[in-house]
Amino acid sequence: MRDLSGKKILFTSGKGGVGKSTLSTTYAKVLCAEGHSVLMIDCDVALRTLDIMLSVSSLVLYDWYDIIEGNVDTRSALITTGGPKLLAAPTYDVDVSAADMRKLISIYDHEFDYIILDCPAGVGPIFEAVLGVADMAILVSTPDNVCVRSASVAAEKAADAGVETRLIINRFQKGVVHGGRALNIDEVVDATGVQLVGVVPEDKGLVLSMQNGELVDPNSKAVKAMKRIARRLDGERVPLKL
């Protein structure tokens, strides 16, 4: 009998500003374009951003903590976008446990093929709570020493929790790497100790479109890279392309 529960994928990074939310949103849109049902949960408490990236800020009336507290019915907090459904993060600090996140996930688990959990940067309490419900963690890092060092800490936490983890190297520029001003792919993989699932090139157009809630160009290099990553995560053997 097929397991009807959705696959819960956590996106994380040790350091902020590496493009984690941009990639998680792009991944969700890629999955939706392939016909999958997807729920995104913005876990960046007090600093929510996914409603902007998905161009639905005006539709946010409730957040997922309202559901945990029983202040609203489960349908009212669910936001429809042009791609994935969204549960917005609270814009205030909350104390959330793994049990709280399991309660939240259990409400929607059987409605979606994928549940994407976009975590805040770092390894704080929210990250620990979300690790308790994730089937897989996607670690996003740029190829520089500062980001890689912090990413390795997040990778260790995920490993300690027994969560399967894969690495995406974001904002990769071949010229910068060849010039010795950034780490190469092998150096990032070795430093984090995480299996590589893909490399996403620098793409300022993708970043700007996400900041403004615009449509993403499906032919951009970054989007094409995320499509290849989605196929790899689905078990396909797809060659690495830089």
Secondary structure, 3 states (H helix, E strand, C coil): CCCCCCEEEEEECCCCCCCHHHHHHHHHHHHHHCCCCEEEEECCCCCCCHHHHCCCHHHCCCCHHHHHCCCCCCCCCCEECCCCEEECCCCCCCCCCHHHHHHHHHHHHHHCCEEEEECCCCCCHHHHHHHCCCCEEEEEECCCHHHHHHHHHHHHHHHHCCCEEEEEEEEECHHHHHCCCCCCHHHHHHHHCCEEEEEEECCHHHHHHHHCCCCCCCCCHHHHHHHHHHHHHCCCCCCCCC
